């Protein structure tokens, strides 16, 4: 099943800056061959359900190995059965409506 996920992983107990953990997770997602789009408060991910969640698990495992004793994660997930939709499709749809 193809999914689009909005992922926000927050390591706790590591201080104020978490960018090095975010960078590590981005590398894991890219190595998994997933389409990603980093934004200010998370990452959009597009791919097959099992591949996406396998990569998210690896992010958690790696962030714990980096010393984070605790992680809180927020996931929003969307899927469709009527057609395959991409992140670009969703953005394009809104942009087209704004032109009218």
C-alpha angles and dihedrals in degrees: 000000000000114000141180113213133189106208129191116177116184119187112211127208094029102099132259101304116069100167095111089057091047090050091052092050091049089055091051092050092048093046087054088060094243124148108244139181117194116211134176096274104027146326133284112220130192125193148084114326098242093045093049094049093043089056092047089053090052089051090055093046093049095046090052089049088053089061106268106141093195138023131192117198132190118198128185112187132191131184135169134204098189095064143344110267128190132202088251091053091055093049093044091052092056093044091052091052091050090056091061 
